[in-house]
Amino acid sequence: MLHGIAASPDGHTRLASPSLTSLFPMSGKNSRFTLHLAGPSPFARKVQAVAIELGVDSRMDLEPLLVAPGKENVDYARSVNPLKRVPALTLDDGTTLLDSSLICQYLDETEGGSLVPRDGAQRWIVLNVLAVANGLMEVSVQLRYETFARPEDHRWGDFIADLEQRILNALDWLDARADALSHDDPDLAGLACVIAVEYIDFRFPDMDWREGRPALQTLHQALAHRSSLAGTRPDS
């Protein structure tokens, strides 16, 4: 079999999906990680929550930095992440992983977790919902920049209104699919949903995401008490 190609039972060939641990080094049980993070980033919080769920938070050193528009962060861009984004996770051997969901899936796989199903239909449900929850975080952070960091005389009202509508659209979409996620032992999508809506609570308290979204509210109530979420909440 060629690398990346697998034969299927029907005789056709399909691309095989390599595991993350075949692309990056395995972490040992005594290995340490360095998590580069900034302030109340929901993406960094997602990695911290996953680390707690997997029991590896005691092996994770936190390296805080200030990442915001206008901050050069030359050393960070040169040595860690050329995009100057957080979080980033540096492994024992110096390898650095640069995307929050990639980091979460790497930790889940190397530590033998089950936050992302390994196969079957539920895997794609989780990853699909995760993509929208991540997008909700991205748009919410962007709205924060547009309404707080950008000087008032340079703000674009129509763009701000569009961002607000995208947030409402994403919340409705997640509410329609929240029942498909685990409410007992959380998956990565469920954790991401809670973090996304709590970022809205933190930055935009007047935006009532609970109104008219009973399934999303039930998911939040089922998971928000977990130490991985309660202990990483930005106002804690």
ZASEDO-446986 format. One line per field, with one value per residue: residue in one letter; chain; x, y negated, z of N, C-alpha, C in turn. Coordinates in nm, 4 decimals, decimal comma. Each point is the difference from the previous one (the first is absolute). Example, Ala and Ser with C-alpha at 12.3 -4.5 7.8 and 13.67 -1.06 7.14 Angstrom:
REM residues 2
type c(A/S)
mol c(A/A)
n.u c(1,3190/-0,0350)
n.v c(0,5690/-0,1050)
n.w c(0,7800/-0,0720)
ca.u c(-0,0890/0,0820)
ca.v c(-0,1190/-0,1190)
ca.w c(0,0000/0,0060)
c.u c(0,0900/-0,0770)
c.v c(-0,1200/-0,1090)
c.w c(0,0000/0,0730)
***
This chain:
REM residues 236
type c(M/L/H/G/I/A/A/S/P/D/G/H/T/R/L/A/S/P/S/L/T/S/L/F/P/M/S/G/K/N/S/R/F/T/L/H/L/A/G/P/S/P/F/A/R/K/V/Q/A/V/A/I/E/L/G/V/D/S/R/M/D/L/E/P/L/L/V/A/P/G/K/E/N/V/D/Y/A/R/S/V/N/P/L/K/R/V/P/A/L/T/L/D/D/G/T/T/L/L/D/S/S/L/I/C/Q/Y/L/D/E/T/E/G/G/S/L/V/P/R/D/G/A/Q/R/W/I/V/L/N/V/L/A/V/A/N/G/L/M/E/V/S/V/Q/L/R/Y/E/T/F/A/R/P/E/D/H/R/W/G/D/F/I/A/D/L/E/Q/R/I/L/N/A/L/D/W/L/D/A/R/A/D/A/L/S/H/D/D/P/D/L/A/G/L/A/C/V/I/A/V/E/Y/I/D/F/R/F/P/D/M/D/W/R/E/G/R/P/A/L/Q/T/L/H/Q/A/L/A/H/R/S/S/L/A/G/T/R/P/D/S)
mol c(A/A/A/A/A/A/A/A/A/A/A/A/A/A/A/A/A/A/A/A/A/A/A/A/A/A/A/A/A/A/A/A/A/A/A/A/A/A/A/A/A/A/A/A/A/A/A/A/A/A/A/A/A/A/A/A/A/A/A/A/A/A/A/A/A/A/A/A/A/A/A/A/A/A/A/A/A/A/A/A/A/A/A/A/A/A/A/A/A/A/A/A/A/A/A/A/A/A/A/A/A/A/A/A/A/A/A/A/A/A/A/A/A/A/A/A/A/A/A/A/A/A/A/A/A/A/A/A/A/A/A/A/A/A/A/A/A/A/A/A/A/A/A/A/A/A/A/A/A/A/A/A/A/A/A/A/A/A/A/A/A/A/A/A/A/A/A/A/A/A/A/A/A/A/A/A/A/A/A/A/A/A/A/A/A/A/A/A/A/A/A/A/A/A/A/A/A/A/A/A/A/A/A/A/A/A/A/A/A/A/A/A/A/A/A/A/A/A/A/A/A/A/A/A/A/A/A/A/A/A/A/A/A/A/A/A)
n.u c(0,0845/-0,0278/0,0942/-0,0977/0,0159/-0,1291/0,0018/-0,1161/-0,0970/-0,0439/0,1294/-0,0616/0,0789/0,0299/0,0060/0,1061/-0,0690/0,1199/0,0378/-0,0372/-0,0044/-0,0475/-0,0549/-0,0309/0,1008/0,0070/-0,0922/0,1070/-0,0225/0,1310/-0,0393/0,0596/-0,0950/0,0176/-0,0998/0,0102/-0,0356/-0,1183/-0,0001/-0,1208/0,1021/-0,1137/0,0886/0,0704/-0,1144/-0,0303/0,1245/-0,0119/-0,1220/0,0491/0,1003/-0,0939/-0,0808/0,1166/0,0009/0,0267/-0,0933/0,0339/-0,0048/-0,0903/0,1117/-0,0465/0,0000/-0,0418/-0,0716/0,0331/-0,1122/0,0191/-0,0978/0,1055/-0,0066/0,1272/0,0328/0,1102/0,0405/-0,1231/-0,0079/0,1207/-0,0244/-0,1224/-0,0699/0,0266/-0,1168/0,0834/-0,0451/-0,0973/0,0088/0,1150/0,0290/0,1014/0,0415/0,0279/-0,0239/-0,0819/-0,0678/-0,0547/-0,1120/-0,0649/-0,0832/-0,0977/-0,0740/0,1040/0,0283/-0,1280/-0,0050/0,1121/-0,0372/-0,1177/0,0649/0,0949/-0,1011/-0,0452/-0,0327/-0,1195/0,0655/0,0747/-0,1199/0,0555/-0,1254/-0,0691/-0,1330/0,0120/0,1048/-0,0738/-0,0941/0,0901/0,0676/-0,1190/-0,0515/0,1123/-0,0126/-0,1290/0,0245/0,0986/-0,0840/-0,0863/0,1004/0,0349/-0,1282/-0,0154/0,1169/-0,0366/-0,1187/0,0673/0,0824/-0,1067/-0,0500/0,1212/0,0705/-0,0917/0,0721/-0,0792/0,0832/0,0572/-0,1047/-0,0308/-0,1048/0,0021/0,1326/-0,0118/-0,0981/0,0848/0,1002/-0,0808/-0,0345/0,1273/0,0184/-0,1051/0,0474/0,1223/-0,0491/-0,0767/0,1062/0,0738/-0,0977/-0,0060/0,1262/-0,0327/-0,1199/0,0722/0,0333/0,1074/-0,0949/0,0616/0,0623/0,0550/-0,0379/0,0912/-0,0988/-0,0397/0,1259/0,0183/-0,1163/0,0312/0,1209/-0,0579/-0,1012/0,0922/0,0652/-0,1144/-0,0240/0,1256/-0,0032/-0,1118/0,0002/-0,0154/0,0849/-0,1286/0,1029/-0,0442/-0,0419/-0,0999/0,0957/-0,1086/0,0271/0,0382/-0,1056/-0,0693/0,0621/-0,0166/-0,1237/0,0034/0,0703/-0,0643/-0,0547/0,0408/0,0942/-0,0044/-0,1276/-0,0438/0,1066/-0,0542/-0,1149/-0,0125/-0,1128/0,0615)
n.v c(0,1196/-0,0934/-0,0838/0,0031/0,1233/0,0267/0,1336/-0,0229/0,0504/-0,1117/0,0043/-0,1095/-0,0943/-0,0249/-0,1329/0,0506/-0,0136/-0,0592/0,0725/-0,0856/0,1138/0,0240/-0,1207/0,0134/-0,0352/0,1242/-0,0391/0,0041/0,0934/-0,0147/-0,0062/-0,1161/-0,0913/-0,0888/-0,0552/-0,0556/-0,0951/-0,0567/-0,0655/-0,0484/0,0340/0,0087/-0,0230/-0,0859/-0,0550/0,0172/-0,0383/-0,1036/-0,0155/0,0192/-0,0792/-0,0745/0,0067/-0,0158/-0,0893/-0,0855/-0,0690/0,0982/0,0497/-0,0955/-0,0529/-0,1048/-0,0468/-0,0925/-0,0604/-0,1201/0,0470/-0,1039/-0,0534/-0,0133/0,1201/-0,0375/0,0246/-0,0676/0,0141/-0,0263/-0,0970/-0,0320/0,0163/-0,0537/-0,1106/0,0243/0,0543/0,0157/0,1236/0,0018/0,1227/0,0348/0,1229/-0,0216/0,1032/0,1097/0,0462/-0,0998/0,1083/-0,0874/0,0219/-0,0408/0,0960/-0,0682/0,0208/-0,0346/-0,0981/-0,0328/0,0167/-0,0698/-0,0846/-0,0087/-0,0023/-0,0859/-0,0571/0,0544/-0,1248/-0,0510/-0,1153/0,0647/0,0463/0,1172/0,0435/0,0329/0,0012/0,0426/0,0586/0,0180/0,0476/0,0603/0,0437/0,0300/0,0431/0,0689/0,0229/0,0167/0,0785/0,0537/0,0097/0,0452/0,0719/0,0372/0,0148/0,0655/0,0615/0,0238/0,0329/0,0673/0,0416/0,0292/0,0433/0,0495/0,0833/0,0063/-0,1052/-0,0694/-0,0973/0,1193/0,0026/0,1186/-0,0782/-0,0004/-0,0096/-0,0900/-0,0551/0,0156/-0,0417/-0,0939/-0,0158/0,0054/-0,0752/-0,0748/-0,0033/-0,0167/-0,0875/-0,0449/0,0016/-0,0481/-0,0852/-0,0032/-0,0010/-0,0775/0,0468/-0,0158/-0,0930/0,0578/0,0285/0,1177/0,0872/-0,1185/-0,0415/-0,0067/0,0401/0,0828/0,0319/0,0090/0,0647/0,0647/0,0217/0,0316/0,0622/0,0571/0,0067/0,0357/0,0856/0,0319/0,0025/0,0703/-0,0409/-0,0997/0,0853/0,0154/0,0842/-0,0044/-0,1208/0,0879/0,0388/0,0733/0,0543/-0,1157/-0,0536/0,1058/-0,0073/-0,1303/0,0182/0,0916/-0,0921/-0,1134/0,0951/0,0628/0,0601/0,0704/-0,0256/0,0456/0,0782/-0,0092/-0,0212/-0,0882/0,0093/0,1201)
n.w c(0,0000/-0,0872/0,0425/0,0921/-0,0527/0,0100/-0,0037/-0,0607/0,0792/-0,0567/0,0319/0,0452/-0,0431/0,1241/0,0178/0,0625/0,1124/-0,0095/0,1049/0,0954/0,0689/-0,1218/0,0222/0,1290/0,0771/0,0493/0,0865/0,0786/0,0912/-0,0130/-0,1269/-0,0236/0,0121/-0,0969/0,0689/-0,1203/0,0836/-0,0187/0,1154/-0,0249/-0,0766/-0,0693/-0,0953/0,0732/0,0356/-0,1264/-0,0279/0,0838/-0,0497/-0,1204/0,0329/0,0585/-0,1050/-0,0605/0,0976/-0,0980/0,0644/0,0851/-0,1236/0,0109/-0,0474/0,0663/-0,1240/0,0872/-0,0930/-0,0423/-0,0505/-0,0773/-0,0739/-0,0780/0,0606/-0,0057/0,1265/-0,0295/0,1241/0,0399/-0,0904/0,0420/0,1288/-0,0033/-0,0249/-0,1276/0,0353/0,1019/-0,0083/0,0909/0,0566/0,0556/-0,0355/0,0829/-0,0730/0,0680/-0,1236/0,0357/-0,0385/-0,0850/0,0673/-0,1106/0,0192/0,0578/-0,1080/-0,0741/0,0861/0,0035/-0,1317/-0,0076/0,0947/-0,0589/-0,1141/0,0337/0,0628/-0,1115/-0,0323/0,0240/0,0021/-0,0898/-0,0384/0,0072/-0,0028/-0,1082/-0,0097/0,1270/-0,0558/-0,1085/0,0815/0,0789/-0,1049/-0,0497/0,1149/0,0163/-0,1298/0,0260/0,1043/-0,0711/-0,1025/0,0912/0,0493/-0,1219/-0,0323/0,1142/-0,0188/-0,1250/0,0489/0,0892/-0,0958/-0,0746/0,1148/0,0209/-0,0773/-0,0966/-0,0349/0,0777/-0,0391/0,0244/0,0787/-0,0492/0,0098/-0,1338/0,0117/0,0969/-0,0716/-0,1021/0,0756/0,0474/-0,1281/-0,0325/0,1080/-0,0303/-0,1237/0,0474/0,0847/-0,0978/-0,0777/0,0996/0,0240/-0,1319/0,0411/0,1009/-0,0326/-0,1094/0,0896/0,0529/0,0880/-0,0071/-0,0771/0,0156/-0,1187/-0,0953/-0,0776/0,0962/0,0257/-0,1316/-0,0019/0,1126/-0,0458/-0,1152/0,0605/0,0770/-0,1149/-0,0555/0,1004/-0,0200/-0,1321/-0,0167/0,1260/-0,0855/-0,0559/0,0130/0,0023/0,1255/-0,0288/0,0087/0,0851/0,0222/-0,1174/-0,0492/0,0571/-0,0400/-0,1159/0,0020/0,0427/-0,0959/-0,0667/0,0212/0,0776/-0,1105/0,0701/-0,1131/0,0243/0,1175/-0,0120/-0,1206/0,0641/-0,0996/0,0677/-0,0079)
ca.u c(-0,0845/0,0712/-0,0269/-0,1158/-0,1016/-0,0471/-0,0967/-0,1257/-0,0608/-0,0656/0,1020/0,0463/0,1032/-0,0348/0,1039/-0,0073/0,0238/0,1039/-0,0243/0,0878/0,1229/0,0919/0,0558/0,0723/0,0550/-0,0835/0,0379/0,0118/-0,0790/0,0707/0,0391/-0,0628/-0,0407/-0,0099/-0,1140/0,0080/-0,1378/-0,0164/-0,1225/-0,1185/-0,0230/-0,0805/0,0726/0,0927/-0,0809/-0,0396/0,1127/0,0122/-0,1097/0,0324/0,1095/-0,0580/-0,0811/0,0904/0,0888/0,1388/0,0215/0,1147/0,1215/-0,0079/0,0478/-0,0694/0,0874/-0,0899/0,0532/-0,1016/-0,0220/-0,1095/0,0347/0,0977/0,1123/0,0902/0,0320/0,0957/0,0607/-0,1020/-0,0233/0,1175/0,0357/-0,1135/-0,1091/0,0178/-0,1249/-0,0136/-0,1274/0,0029/0,1133/0,0952/0,0495/0,1344/0,0248/0,1319/0,1086/0,0041/-0,1078/-0,1085/-0,1298/-0,0396/-0,1442/-0,0573/-0,0648/0,1076/0,0604/-0,0945/-0,0084/0,1292/0,0012/-0,1002/0,0496/0,1215/-0,0282/-0,1009/-0,1308/-0,1132/-0,0705/-0,0382/-0,0151/0,1014/-0,0619/-0,1450/-0,0746/0,0106/0,1234/-0,0234/-0,0901/0,0811/0,0909/-0,0791/-0,0436/0,1221/0,0363/-0,0867/0,0321/0,1241/-0,0344/-0,0686/0,1059/0,0753/-0,0802/-0,0184/0,1256/0,0081/-0,0938/0,0648/0,0996/-0,0653/-0,0786/0,0780/0,1383/0,0068/-0,0459/-0,1420/-0,0228/0,0383/-0,0864/-0,0892/-0,1249/-0,0592/0,0798/-0,0313/-0,1325/0,0153/0,0616/-0,1027/-0,0944/0,0684/-0,0043/-0,1360/-0,0184/0,0759/-0,0693/-0,1180/0,0484/0,0460/-0,1171/-0,0685/0,0812/0,0570/-0,0463/0,0802/0,1272/-0,0062/-0,0278/0,0564/0,1435/-0,0028/0,0896/0,0678/-0,0980/-0,0769/0,0861/0,0168/-0,1260/-0,0095/0,1007/-0,0421/-0,1103/0,0467/0,0749/-0,1028/-0,0390/0,1101/0,0273/-0,1228/-0,1030/-0,1341/-0,0426/-0,0577/0,0030/-0,0887/-0,1387/-0,0460/0,0931/-0,0068/0,0922/0,1347/0,0003/0,0065/0,1382/0,0833/-0,0273/0,0509/0,1460/0,0696/0,0475/0,1195/0,1178/0,0734/-0,0638/-0,0158/0,1319/0,0674/-0,0892/0,0823/-0,0208/0,0377)
ca.v c(-0,1196/-0,1262/-0,0849/-0,0872/0,0603/0,1244/0,0744/0,0177/0,1296/0,0043/0,0064/-0,1324/-0,0548/-0,1286/-0,0577/0,0345/-0,1145/0,0320/-0,0516/-0,1114/0,0495/0,0444/-0,1208/-0,0717/0,0935/0,0412/-0,0545/0,0988/-0,0294/-0,0976/-0,1141/-0,1261/-0,0843/-0,1433/-0,0590/-0,1449/-0,0463/-0,1434/-0,0492/0,0866/0,0616/0,1222/0,1093/0,0500/0,0639/0,1323/0,0899/0,0204/0,0874/0,1349/0,0493/0,0400/0,1202/0,1127/0,0160/-0,0355/-0,1420/-0,0159/0,0094/-0,1067/-0,1306/-0,1092/-0,1093/-0,1066/-0,1107/-0,0930/0,0082/-0,0891/-0,0797/-0,1052/0,0512/0,0631/0,1362/0,0505/0,1250/0,1047/0,0315/0,0667/0,1259/0,0843/0,0016/-0,1105/-0,0751/-0,0748/0,0359/0,0939/0,0575/0,0890/0,0973/0,0478/0,1307/0,0210/0,0033/-0,1289/-0,0108/-0,0870/0,0152/-0,1396/-0,0222/0,0501/0,1295/0,0961/0,0285/0,0801/0,1353/0,0633/0,0421/0,1043/0,1244/0,0489/0,0352/0,1058/-0,0536/0,0297/-0,1261/0,0066/0,1401/0,0409/0,0352/0,0038/-0,1223/-0,0990/-0,0763/-0,1112/-0,0923/-0,0765/-0,0903/-0,1019/-0,0958/-0,0676/-0,1024/-0,1163/-0,0586/-0,0751/-0,1186/-0,0921/-0,0653/-0,0906/-0,1177/-0,0745/-0,0718/-0,1067/-0,1048/-0,0691/-0,0910/-0,1060/-0,0887/-0,0443/-0,0343/-0,0945/-0,1347/-0,0145/-0,0669/0,0908/0,1178/0,0161/0,0461/0,1126/0,1198/0,0402/0,0617/0,1305/0,0889/0,0327/0,0939/0,1297/0,0606/0,0501/0,1151/0,1129/0,0449/0,0757/0,1249/0,0869/0,0418/0,1049/0,1219/0,0236/0,1268/0,1099/0,0059/0,0643/-0,0882/0,0645/-0,0093/-0,0960/0,0098/-0,1263/-0,0975/-0,0502/-0,0930/-0,1202/-0,0750/-0,0688/-0,1066/-0,1046/-0,0804/-0,0714/-0,1162/-0,1013/-0,0521/-0,0787/-0,1203/-0,0664/0,0465/-0,0404/0,0887/0,1142/0,1173/0,1041/-0,0243/0,0742/0,1081/0,0899/0,1130/-0,0512/-0,0329/0,1273/0,0485/-0,0843/0,0343/0,1353/0,0079/-0,1179/0,0214/0,0837/-0,0758/-0,0461/-0,1232/-0,0914/-0,0476/-0,0778/-0,1086/-0,1211/-0,0891/0,0708)
ca.w c(0,0000/-0,0018/0,1161/-0,0147/-0,0852/0,0572/-0,0796/0,0716/-0,0298/-0,1306/-0,1037/-0,0370/0,0881/0,0580/0,0830/0,1413/0,0873/0,0976/0,1343/0,0344/0,0603/-0,1050/-0,0597/0,1041/0,0977/0,1117/0,1291/0,1050/0,1190/0,0830/-0,0813/0,0348/-0,1104/0,0276/-0,0688/-0,0204/0,0053/0,0246/0,0618/0,0009/-0,1304/0,0087/-0,0624/0,1016/0,1048/-0,0500/0,0222/0,1441/0,0424/-0,0461/0,0834/0,1282/-0,0241/-0,0243/0,1138/-0,0322/0,0286/0,0897/-0,0824/-0,0994/0,0460/-0,0685/-0,0424/-0,0441/-0,0774/-0,0466/-0,1444/-0,0373/-0,1183/0,0235/0,0771/-0,0963/0,0448/-0,0986/0,0445/-0,0046/-0,1409/-0,0549/0,0644/0,0375/-0,0974/-0,0946/-0,0105/0,1258/0,0601/0,1110/0,0706/-0,0642/0,0964/-0,0291/0,0585/0,0603/-0,0983/-0,0682/-0,0981/0,0453/-0,0656/-0,0158/-0,0103/0,1248/-0,0183/-0,0246/0,1300/0,0779/-0,0549/0,0273/0,1400/0,0169/-0,0595/0,0654/0,1389/0,0034/0,0345/-0,0893/-0,0255/-0,1414/-0,0384/-0,0976/-0,1285/0,0024/-0,0307/0,1072/-0,0200/-0,0929/0,0691/0,0951/-0,0715/-0,0683/0,1014/0,0458/-0,0980/0,0166/0,1307/-0,0212/-0,0777/0,0893/0,0779/-0,0876/-0,0307/0,1254/0,0253/-0,0994/0,0421/0,1119/-0,0574/-0,0764/0,0851/0,1148/-0,0338/-0,1109/0,0350/-0,0311/-0,1278/-0,1075/0,0032/-0,1151/0,0591/-0,0739/0,0259/0,1367/-0,0040/-0,0646/0,0985/0,0986/-0,0614/-0,0104/0,1329/0,0212/-0,0891/0,0541/0,1210/-0,0428/-0,0612/0,1079/0,0769/-0,0759/-0,0008/0,1332/0,0552/-0,0550/0,0718/0,1306/0,1137/0,1189/-0,0235/-0,1115/-0,1140/-0,0264/-0,0500/0,1127/0,0728/-0,0813/0,0032/0,1285/0,0015/-0,0933/0,0531/0,1189/-0,0472/-0,0265/0,1319/0,0545/-0,0789/-0,0463/0,0935/-0,0424/-0,1092/0,0704/-0,0885/0,0535/-0,0410/-0,1167/-0,0367/0,1160/-0,0079/0,0280/0,1421/0,0729/-0,0140/0,0851/0,1392/0,0268/-0,0031/0,0506/0,1366/0,0008/0,0440/-0,1176/-0,0466/0,1119/0,0427/-0,1053/-0,0399/-0,0023/0,1137/0,1217)
c.u c(0,0874/-0,0375/-0,1182/-0,1095/-0,0378/-0,0988/-0,1252/-0,0614/-0,0653/0,0986/0,0524/0,1102/-0,0431/0,1183/-0,0226/0,0309/0,1060/-0,0364/0,0967/0,1317/0,0947/0,0673/0,0859/0,0492/-0,1002/0,0481/0,0061/-0,0775/0,0683/0,0396/-0,0779/-0,0307/0,0090/-0,1139/0,0181/-0,1432/-0,0047/-0,1364/-0,1151/-0,0302/-0,0854/0,0708/0,1016/-0,0759/-0,0419/0,1115/0,0174/-0,1089/0,0278/0,1119/-0,0518/-0,0823/0,0884/0,0982/0,1449/0,0298/0,1191/0,1324/0,0069/0,0440/-0,0668/0,0967/-0,0882/0,0724/-0,1157/-0,0067/-0,1221/0,0408/0,0960/0,1181/0,0909/0,0337/0,0972/0,0564/-0,0989/-0,0269/0,1156/0,0183/-0,1172/-0,1042/0,0131/-0,1252/-0,0275/-0,1357/0,0243/-0,1287/0,0968/0,0537/0,1357/0,0238/0,1423/0,1147/0,0104/-0,1020/-0,1128/-0,1244/-0,0726/-0,1497/-0,0668/-0,0660/0,1011/0,0649/-0,0917/-0,0073/0,1307/0,0047/-0,0979/0,0522/0,1207/-0,0252/-0,1108/-0,1379/-0,1074/-0,0816/-0,0432/-0,0123/0,0982/-0,0599/-0,1520/-0,0641/0,0180/0,1271/-0,0264/-0,0999/0,0791/0,0884/-0,0757/-0,0478/0,1199/0,0382/-0,0849/0,0251/0,1294/-0,0267/-0,0710/0,1009/0,0729/-0,0779/-0,0200/0,1252/0,0130/-0,0942/0,0574/0,1033/-0,0674/-0,0702/0,0773/0,1395/0,0082/-0,0496/-0,1415/-0,0237/0,0442/-0,0882/-0,0994/-0,1289/-0,0603/0,0759/-0,0264/-0,1360/0,0060/0,0626/-0,1023/-0,1001/0,0631/-0,0012/-0,1371/-0,0272/0,0689/-0,0677/-0,1241/0,0401/0,0428/-0,1167/-0,0720/0,0745/0,0548/-0,0415/0,0820/0,1326/-0,0194/-0,0219/0,0577/0,1525/0,0188/0,0910/0,0580/-0,0967/-0,0822/0,0796/0,0121/-0,1273/-0,0127/0,0974/-0,0416/-0,1103/0,0426/0,0918/-0,0975/-0,0484/0,1045/0,0173/-0,1248/-0,1172/-0,1425/-0,0537/-0,0495/-0,0077/-0,0977/-0,1426/-0,0331/0,0910/0,0085/0,1015/0,1432/0,0125/0,0102/0,1407/0,0928/-0,0189/0,0583/0,1516/0,0711/0,0575/0,1302/0,1228/0,0781/-0,0541/-0,0132/0,1343/0,0742/-0,0842/0,0731/-0,0212/0,0403/0,1437)
c.v c(-0,1237/-0,0829/-0,0915/0,0555/0,1348/0,0651/0,0208/0,1344/0,0074/-0,0035/-0,1337/-0,0449/-0,1373/-0,0502/0,0427/-0,1231/0,0363/-0,0557/-0,1131/0,0495/0,0605/-0,1190/-0,0774/0,1003/0,0320/-0,0679/0,1126/-0,0426/-0,1015/-0,1247/-0,1242/-0,0782/-0,1453/-0,0561/-0,1507/-0,0511/-0,1489/-0,0262/0,0983/0,0630/0,1257/0,1198/0,0598/0,0692/0,1400/0,1013/0,0281/0,0947/0,1446/0,0601/0,0475/0,1275/0,1244/0,0228/-0,0322/-0,1463/-0,0230/0,0070/-0,1137/-0,1327/-0,1084/-0,1140/-0,1126/-0,1069/-0,0882/0,0076/-0,0842/-0,0760/-0,1126/0,0422/0,0798/0,1439/0,0696/0,1343/0,1155/0,0430/0,0801/0,1407/0,0924/0,0068/-0,1190/-0,0852/-0,0844/0,0245/0,0941/0,0830/0,0696/0,0916/0,0512/0,1295/0,0095/-0,0112/-0,1309/-0,0164/-0,0860/0,0225/-0,1340/-0,0267/0,0645/0,1362/0,1096/0,0401/0,0910/0,1436/0,0762/0,0515/0,1150/0,1344/0,0544/0,0424/0,1038/-0,0468/0,0376/-0,1252/-0,0132/0,1472/0,0366/0,0328/-0,0043/-0,1356/-0,1066/-0,0827/-0,1232/-0,0994/-0,0900/-0,0999/-0,1113/-0,1069/-0,0774/-0,1127/-0,1255/-0,0673/-0,0809/-0,1288/-0,1040/-0,0742/-0,1041/-0,1297/-0,0849/-0,0790/-0,1169/-0,1149/-0,0786/-0,0997/-0,1198/-0,1018/-0,0521/-0,0474/-0,1049/-0,1380/-0,0247/-0,0642/0,0839/0,1251/-0,0029/0,0647/0,1198/0,1290/0,0516/0,0692/0,1387/0,1008/0,0437/0,1008/0,1376/0,0725/0,0593/0,1219/0,1241/0,0552/0,0820/0,1356/0,0976/0,0507/0,1154/0,1327/0,0367/0,1341/0,1186/0,0174/0,0647/-0,1029/0,0565/-0,0084/-0,0879/0,0398/-0,1396/-0,1071/-0,0588/-0,0996/-0,1316/-0,0847/-0,0798/-0,1176/-0,1152/-0,0868/-0,0742/-0,1162/-0,1139/-0,0601/-0,0974/-0,1330/-0,0785/0,0423/-0,0394/0,0866/0,1307/0,1208/0,1076/-0,0123/0,0768/0,1132/0,1017/0,1147/-0,0427/-0,0350/0,1275/0,0593/-0,0784/0,0372/0,1358/0,0026/-0,1107/0,0185/0,0785/-0,0850/-0,0557/-0,1315/-0,1017/-0,0609/-0,0833/-0,1176/-0,1340/-0,0961/0,0657/-0,0266)
c.w c(0,0000/0,1206/-0,0278/-0,0871/0,0587/-0,0956/0,0825/-0,0379/-0,1361/-0,1153/-0,0445/0,0953/0,0478/0,0799/0,1445/0,0830/0,1024/0,1355/0,0277/0,0563/-0,1023/-0,0667/0,0986/0,1026/0,1096/0,1272/0,1011/0,1225/0,0906/-0,0781/0,0425/-0,1273/0,0447/-0,0825/-0,0031/-0,0102/0,0330/0,0609/-0,0027/-0,1361/0,0139/-0,0607/0,0971/0,1117/-0,0423/0,0225/0,1491/0,0514/-0,0402/0,0848/0,1353/-0,0162/-0,0145/0,1138/-0,0285/0,0317/0,0925/-0,0745/-0,1013/0,0628/-0,0834/-0,0270/-0,0526/-0,0807/-0,0437/-0,1516/-0,0323/-0,1253/0,0364/0,0833/-0,0926/0,0379/-0,0955/0,0402/-0,0062/-0,1444/-0,0585/0,0562/0,0301/-0,1113/-0,0942/-0,0163/0,1244/0,0657/0,1181/-0,0045/-0,0937/0,1083/-0,0448/0,0758/0,0532/-0,0999/-0,0785/-0,1098/0,0561/-0,0848/0,0073/-0,0096/0,1201/-0,0161/-0,0323/0,1323/0,0815/-0,0505/0,0208/0,1437/0,0225/-0,0514/0,0752/0,1442/0,0125/0,0409/-0,0994/-0,0270/-0,1449/-0,0367/-0,1115/-0,1366/0,0154/-0,0226/0,1074/-0,0115/-0,0857/0,0576/0,0934/-0,0726/-0,0718/0,0982/0,0535/-0,0946/0,0174/0,1352/-0,0082/-0,0772/0,0835/0,0878/-0,0851/-0,0255/0,1257/0,0355/-0,0978/0,0361/0,1171/-0,0510/-0,0667/0,0899/0,1199/-0,0393/-0,1111/0,0442/-0,0521/-0,1357/-0,1191/-0,0037/-0,1157/0,0501/-0,0689/0,0263/0,1406/0,0050/-0,0624/0,0963/0,1043/-0,0563/-0,0157/0,1338/0,0267/-0,0872/0,0574/0,1250/-0,0353/-0,0577/0,1082/0,0838/-0,0694/0,0046/0,1375/0,0582/-0,0495/0,0726/0,1366/0,1100/0,1301/-0,0041/-0,1229/-0,1141/-0,0257/-0,0491/0,1134/0,0830/-0,0758/-0,0004/0,1293/0,0049/-0,0901/0,0596/0,1266/-0,0357/-0,0335/0,1316/0,0532/-0,0722/-0,0370/0,0885/-0,0390/-0,1140/0,0616/-0,0931/0,0472/-0,0526/-0,1284/-0,0432/0,1134/-0,0049/0,0313/0,1480/0,0851/-0,0071/0,0915/0,1472/0,0371/0,0169/0,0771/0,1401/0,0061/0,0345/-0,1181/-0,0527/0,1125/0,0422/-0,1019/-0,0477/0,0110/0,1158/0,1318/0,0354)
***
